[in-house]
Amino acid sequence: MTNFTGINHLAMVTEDMDMTIRFWRDLLGMRLVAGLGQDGYRHYFFEISAHDLIAFFEWPDVEKIPVKDHGVPVKGPSAFDHIALGVESLYDLKMLQQKLTSADFWVSEIIDHGFIYSIYSFDPNHIPIEFSCYVKGMDIRKKPQMMDRNPSEVACEGPDPHPCHWPEINDKIELDDHVYPGEGVVFRQKPGKNFQTVSAGSPVPGKERAAHTKMEQRQKKNWTSERGE
């Protein structure tokens, strides 16, 4: 089985990175730990926890999404409802309530969901956010529960994975060097100072991706010719 460590990062979108930094870094207290960008493009990462990040793209023609309340059903194409961020305790929830209220952001009362307590709000991009802490003595990871009155057929199989429904793979994976460079390789190529400014002469993302595509094609051609394909 694959060993997951959490959500590496969520990737959201903003029309105004400075506005977003003011909220996520300065109001919520999440460190701005990485940033990439060129003309017409930014990609910044904020630290949620030791394992989890949230990232934002800034593009020039982006518009805010319409305000949509958390968990309210919609019709038509849809894939995203809200972000839920964990905090340690009720004290943290109340502190967040005060912070958001004092900054003139709408925030809900504390809601008891049985195994978590939650408050709800929105960031300046209209992204719906839930903040939650666990109820003492309730651990659905250790004791999973299905309270759906009419659970789906597959859900009735239980909480544990059933890999037999998918093709088997060879678990003897050979680690090789077929890893292709992305824009973020600059973090390793230019180590040192925090918030180091990248020179204006650095390649723009589009040109860099095109170069990577050509390199990947050459490497793939070499890889197949080595195997006589």
N, C-alpha and C positions, 0 to 999 in steps of 0.2 A: 504494500500500500504506500501511496505517496505521503510523506510526512509534511503536512501543512503547518505553518507557524503563525498564521493569522492573515489579516488583510494587509498585504504589502503597501498598497495605496489605492485610494479611490481617486479617480480623475474627473474633476468637475470643470466648469467653464465660467469665466467672468468677463465682463466688459471693462472692468476697472480694477487692476491689480492692487493699486494703493488702497482703495476702499476695502478690498478683500483682506489685505494684510492688517489693516486697522482692526478689523473684526476678529479674524482667526488668531493673529499673533497678540495684538494689544488688548483686546477685550477678553477673549477666551483663554489666552496665555499659552498658545501653542507656538513653539519655536519655529522660525523660518530657517530650515536646515539646508535647503538647496535651491538653486535657481538657474535656469537656462533661458536664453533668449537672443533674438536678433530683431531687425526691423520688422514690425508687424506681428510679433510672436513672443510670448513669454510662457514659461512652464516652471512653476514654483511649488515647493513641497513644504508642508507643515507637519511637525511631529505631534501626533496624537498620544502615542505611548512608546514604550521601548521597542515595540514590534510593528506599530501601525502608523501610516502617514495618510494625509489627504493632500492632493495636488490640484492645482488650478492652471488651466490654459487661459491666456488672454489673447484674443484675436480681435482685430479692428472692427469687424462687421457684426459682432455678437450683440444680441439683445437679451435682456432679462426674460426669463420664463414667466408665464402668468402665475400669479399666486394660486396655489392649490393646497387645500388643507390635507394634513396627514391622514392617510388611510381612507379617504373618501373615494368610493368607486368612480371610475371614469369609463367612457365608451371610446371605441376606436383604438388606434395604435398607442401602446404604452408599455414601458418597461421599468420605469423608476417611480418610486413613491416618496421615500424620505430616507435620510441618513439617521442612524441611531448610534450615539456615542456613549460609552460606558464611563461612569465615575464611581468612586469608591463608596460613597455613603450618602445618606439623606442630607447631611451637613453640606456636602458638595452641591447637591441639587438646590438647596436653599441659597447657597452663595451665588450660584449661577442665576437663580431667579432675581436676586438683588442686582447683580451686574447688568443683566439684560434690561430689567425695568429701569434702572438708573440711566441707561444709555438710550432709552426710548424705543427699545425693541419690544414687540408684543411677546408675552410668555404666558403659558397656561398655568393653572394650578397643578399641584402634584397629583398624579393619577396612580391608583393602585391596580396593577395588572396581574396580581396574584403571585408571580415569581419575581417581578421587578416593579419599582416605582419609577415614574417617568414625568418629565415636563417637556413641553413642546414649544418651539419657536421657529424663526426664519432668519437666515443670514441676509446681508444686504443684496445678494443676488437672487433672492426669493427662494433659495434652497430650503426645503422643509427639514428641520433638525429635531431629533428627539434626544434627550439626555436621560440616561437610566442608571439606576443602581439596583443591585440584587436585594431581594427580601431575605432577611436572616433566616437560615434553616431551609431555604428553598433553592435546590440546585438541580435544575432540569438536565444538566449534563450527567450527573451521577444517577439520577432517577428520572429518565425521560417519561413524559406523560402525553397522551393523545386525548384531548378533550373535545375534539370535533364530533358532533352528534352523527354526522354522516361522512366518515373519513373515506378518502379515495381508496380504490382497490389496492394500488401499489403501497400506499401508506400503511395499510393493514399488515404488510410483511414485517413491520417492526423498524426500530431505529438504526440497526446495523446495516452496513453496505452489503449488497448482493452482487458481487462482480460477475457472477455467472451469466448475467444478462448482456454482457459485452464481450467482444473478442478477447481471447487471452493474448498477453504479450510476453516476450522474453524478458525476464527480470534481471538478466545478466547484462547490464548496461555498460558499454565501453565509453569511458570519458575521453573525449578527444578535443582537438582545438578548433572544431567547427563552430565557433561562436563569432558572430559578425558584429562589427563595431557600430554603435549608435552614437547619437550626438553627445550623450553623457560621458563618453570616454575622456572628455576634457577634464573631468574631475580627477582622473588618475594621471593624466599627462601634465597637469599644472597643479601639483599638490602644494600645500603651504598655507598661505594666509587665508583667514576666514573672509568670505565674501570677496574673493579675488575677482577683479574685473577682467573679463576676457576682452582681448583687443578687437577693435572694429574690423580688422582684416580677417577674422575667423570666418570659415565658410558658412554660408547661410544654410538653414536646414534643408531646403529643397535640393540645392546642388549637392549637399553632402549625402542625402538619401540616394540621389541618382548615382553618385560615385560608388556608394555601397552596393547598389543593385548591380552595377557593372562588375564590381569585384566579386560579388556573390555568384554571378553567372560564370565568371572565369573559374572560380574555385569549384563550382559544381561540375563544370566541364572537365576539369582536371581530376576531380574525384571519381567521375564515371569512367574516364579513360583509364584510370589506374585499375579499375575493376573489369575492364574489357567490355563495358556496356555500350 
